[in-house]
């Protein structure tokens, strides 16, 4: 039962790491997307 408990903890840790990575990736994509759209808008305006 100790091993099963340990495995469960490992899964929780991995799940949290994945969630953090997803959040960071989404934030980065949103920032990049805004920057890209701003750049294209300026180029179109020219």
N, C-alpha and C positions, 0 to 999 in steps of 0.2 A: 504493500500500500504506500510505502514511502516513495518508491520509484514513480508510481502513478501520480502522486502528489507533486513530485519534482517535475515530471513531464508537463503537468498542468501549468506549473509556474513558468516553465520555459515557453509554453505556448502563449501565455499572457504577455510575457516580455516581448516575444516576437511580434505579437499582435500590436502592442503599443509602438514598437519601433516602426512597423509598417505604416501604422496610422500617422505617426509623426512624419515619415518620409512622404506619404501622400500629401499631407497638409503643406509641407515645404514645397513639394513639386507643384502643387496647384497654385500656391502663392507666387512661385517663380514664373509659372506659365502666365498667370494673370498680369504680372508686372511686365513680362516680355511682350505679351499681347498688346497691352496699353501703349508701350513704347513703340512697337511696330506700327500700330494703327496711327499713332500721332505722327510718326515719320512719314507714312504714306500720305496722310492728309496734307502735310506740309508740301510734299512733292507734288501732289495733285493741285494744290493751290498755286504753286509756281506755274 
